Amino acid sequence: MNSLNKTITRFLLEHGAKSPVSFHMPGHKGSAIYRENGYGEFLDRIMDCDITEIPGADNLFQAEDVILEVMEKYRKLYCSKETYLLINGSSAGIIAGILATVSKGGKLVMARNCHKSAFNALSLGDIEPVYAFPEIVDEYGILGEVTAEEIERCIIENPTAEAVILPSPNYYGILSDIEAIAEVTHRYGKTLIVDQAHGAHLKFFSAMEGCEEMRPAEELGADIVINSTHKTLASFTQTAILNVMTDRVNLAVLEDKLQVMESSSPSYPLMASLDINASLLLEKGEKLFGEWIENLEWFYHEADGIEGLSLMKVKGMDITKLNMDMSAYGVDGNQLEELLMEKGIFVELIAGNIAMGMTGIGNKRCDYEALIAALKEIASKNKLEKREKTEQPRALTRRLLRKAVPAERESVHIDEAEGRVCAMSIIPYPPGIPIACPGEVLDRETLDYIRARKRANEKVIGLSSDMHILVGK
Ligand SMILES: Cc1ncc(COP(=O)(O)O)c(C=O)c1O
């Protein structure tokens, strides 16, 4: 292809040509799921589908026709009161959900491990956060569930808080007890928003034999539930849905906030992929989820037989996340990722000793077979070589001291930032959860953690390439 030296397009074409095995987002895992299920023509003619709001094409922000029909498909699938299509990801739904339920200048109880979009809503709505701290899974040094007791503590200490938001499942697939959290939230007259970005599939898994415990927030009393259908299901990246489940939500206000947060030129190919995803779920859901579960069962069975490989198991886990740990051989998460990449297998997230593979509706048995074969080979090689075990940075568990968000800011080198008040969110990516937020005092452990993430070659948003951070003057 001409004039594509080192460009995005060249990269995408070359990467795709290598037939990589994807255990990362998006959930469709490539064109096969559309082609095999009768949607190949849409892919072949995708540019012809890239139109604007001509007559008959409806309007995302006042849906009355073909877009409304897709919303209705989702209403049926998730048994929601109303479902909105999102083309700016769950991020847009999370921000709109918060702005629609918390008054300007009001208080929001939020899990400290919320996605950065929830933190962005704070500054947009001049909202004061009340942090609910997740439990720590000690064995793995990662953040776990948020308990109903912790939410109740926050509400009792802050009775004027108007809403509660938390992610469930979290990035690793750990679910919180949404039923208990909804009970507490509603007992105090607040609104519950669940960021279910990583759990769009739960509704369908919980209906399958053996997966009944993976219940979706839609069935557990949440008022607003936001699902990234692109992460685990079959719609395109950037698409998601927002489900309203109860009358506690003012739909007119929510719709207004949604149109604020989304492009005024919503992409029809994106919306069409939400349409196709809904049709696949309605018409082929049982088959697709049956195969997905069978493949997972096969994977867990085979993985069990690999000496030195352990898979993180925490009560109430979403089984679609493969949290692989080979630290028994001194292989940490980053090294495991690299070893898998050498075999053309790409995972989603690294956390300490864990490399997390995100499965999706589009993964085939051959993907799981490739992963098992690679893990077996890594295990047998490293059994002989046995590396030095490396100490991994653990999840940051400290509660940082909070002060007012600085009005004036300056940039300082990370080595001079200890004791200074953070003036901009510092966000390792993934998972996109701020390690320090504006107003929090940067302590040595936090700064060491940021340095370690950078040394591991990870993206840290908020830290400049010359290792500077914005702090209060
Ligand atoms: C917990 C959580 N919530 C929300 C989001 C945002 O989702 P989206 O990429 O669909 O905007 C992410 C993104 O990774 C996430 O991890």
Ligand as a Chemical Component Dictionary entry (heavy atoms), coordinates in Angstrom:
data_LIG
# 
_chem_comp.id                   LIG 
_chem_comp.type                 NON-POLYMER 
_chem_comp.pdbx_formal_charge   0 
_chem_comp.three_letter_code    LIG 
# 
loop_
_chem_comp_atom.comp_id 
_chem_comp_atom.atom_id 
_chem_comp_atom.alt_atom_id 
_chem_comp_atom.type_symbol 
_chem_comp_atom.charge 
_chem_comp_atom.model_Cartn_x 
_chem_comp_atom.model_Cartn_y 
_chem_comp_atom.model_Cartn_z 
_chem_comp_atom.pdbx_ordinal 
LIG C1 C1 C 0 -13.762 -0.095 35.054 1  
LIG C2 C2 C 0 -13.891 0.687  33.780 2  
LIG N1 N1 N 0 -14.937 1.492  33.619 3  
LIG C3 C3 C 0 -15.108 2.226  32.501 4  
LIG C4 C4 C 0 -14.205 2.156  31.467 5  
LIG C5 C5 C 0 -14.436 3.007  30.255 6  
LIG O1 O1 O 0 -14.986 2.235  29.250 7  
LIG P1 P1 P 0 -14.951 2.683  27.715 8  
LIG O2 O2 O 0 -13.610 2.308  27.201 9  
LIG O3 O3 O 0 -16.049 1.904  27.107 10 
LIG O4 O4 O 0 -15.184 4.144  27.675 11 
LIG C6 C6 C 0 -13.100 1.308  31.581 12 
LIG C7 C7 C 0 -12.135 1.209  30.476 13 
LIG O5 O5 O 0 -11.277 0.399  30.403 14 
LIG C8 C8 C 0 -12.914 0.559  32.768 15 
LIG O6 O6 O 0 -11.859 -0.236 32.942 16 
# 
loop_
_chem_comp_bond.comp_id 
_chem_comp_bond.atom_id_1 
_chem_comp_bond.atom_id_2 
_chem_comp_bond.value_order 
_chem_comp_bond.pdbx_ordinal 
LIG C1 C2 SING 1  
LIG C2 N1 SING 2  
LIG C2 C8 DOUB 3  
LIG N1 C3 DOUB 4  
LIG C3 C4 SING 5  
LIG C4 C5 SING 6  
LIG C4 C6 DOUB 7  
LIG C5 O1 SING 8  
LIG O1 P1 SING 9  
LIG P1 O2 DOUB 10 
LIG P1 O3 SING 11 
LIG P1 O4 SING 12 
LIG C6 C7 SING 13 
LIG C6 C8 SING 14 
LIG C7 O5 DOUB 15 
LIG C8 O6 SING 16 
# 
